[in-house]
Amino acid sequence: MEQLKAKLAVVTGASSGIGAAIVRDLIAAGLIVIGLARRYERVEALRQELPTAEQRARLHAIKCNIADAQDVAETFTRIIRDHGPVYVLVNNAGCLRSGQLATMAECEVQEVLQTNVMGVVNCTRHVFAAMRAHRIDGHVILINSICGHKVPVVPGHMPTLNIYPATKFALTAINEIYRQEFKELGTRVKVTSISPGLVDTELITEAQKKIVDGKILTPENVSGAVMYVLSQPSNVLIHELIMKPMGDMI
């Protein structure tokens, strides 16, 4: 991680859960971090909890709805203007709406699609353009899901994930598409998909926790995977990483 000290990282969905854990670890590793979130005041609260003034000075909270393409464009224009090009982008923000795809409202389906797929595409496009223009060997990380590899089936329970697994399957394909494109566009920008099993975050209900009987990852487990991926030497790409809690049923 020495090569990334004092370099700029952007984490989407930084207000809680996995995103907040990643922000803390990146700050501890010496990076400058911009935490994007609709609830940006929670990133500000996280900043105040950091142990030193020097660490607090390296964390910046910006309000951004990544499901809004114009908001994303304006936000990254501001970031690059005020802070310089991004070396690490962690596409963490995600959306899950409970219900059945066959019956739920179109607006809810669109919200999940726009956040989980187009949010990643739009954020990555702006960051990659700056990385390429500045000849930065950066790293784009996609926080994916085990649902991007297999649609869970829980016998005796009504399916409630609807379009969510489809968005995560899309990220699995997008990860490989980016790998091919970044290479053929003449860069050494890395891209990694990290697919955890069930993680104890605000997206998970108490009923879901009971179903898995305590077999669940923590946000810090996922952040540890991010730090592992970023710590690899320049000639190593961890392109895809799947992690599960021990005894996972999926």
Sequence and secondary structure as in RCSB ss.txt:
>XXXX:A:sequence
MEQLKAKLAVVTGASSGIGAAIVRDLIAAGLIVIGLARRYERVEALRQELPTAEQRARLHAIKCNIADAQDVAET
FTRIIRDHGPVYVLVNNAGCLRSGQLATMAECEVQEVLQTNVMGVVNCTRHVFAAMRAHRIDGHVILINSICGHK
VPVVPGHMPTLNIYPATKFALTAINEIYRQEFKELGTRVKVTSISPGLVDTELITEAQKKIVDGKILTPENVSGA
VMYVLSQPSNVLIHELIMKPMGDMI
>XXXX:A:secstr
 GGGTT EEEEESTTSHHHHHHHHHHHHTT EEEEEETTHHHHHHHHHHSSSHHHHHTEEEEE  TT HHHHHHH
HHHHHHHH   SEEEE       S TTTS HHHHHHHHIIIIIHHHHHHHHHHHHHHHTT   EEEEE  GGGT 
    TTS    TTHHHHHHHHHHHHHHHHHHHHHTT   EEEEEEES B STTS HHHHHHHTT  B HHHHHHH
HHHHHTS TT    EEEE  TT   
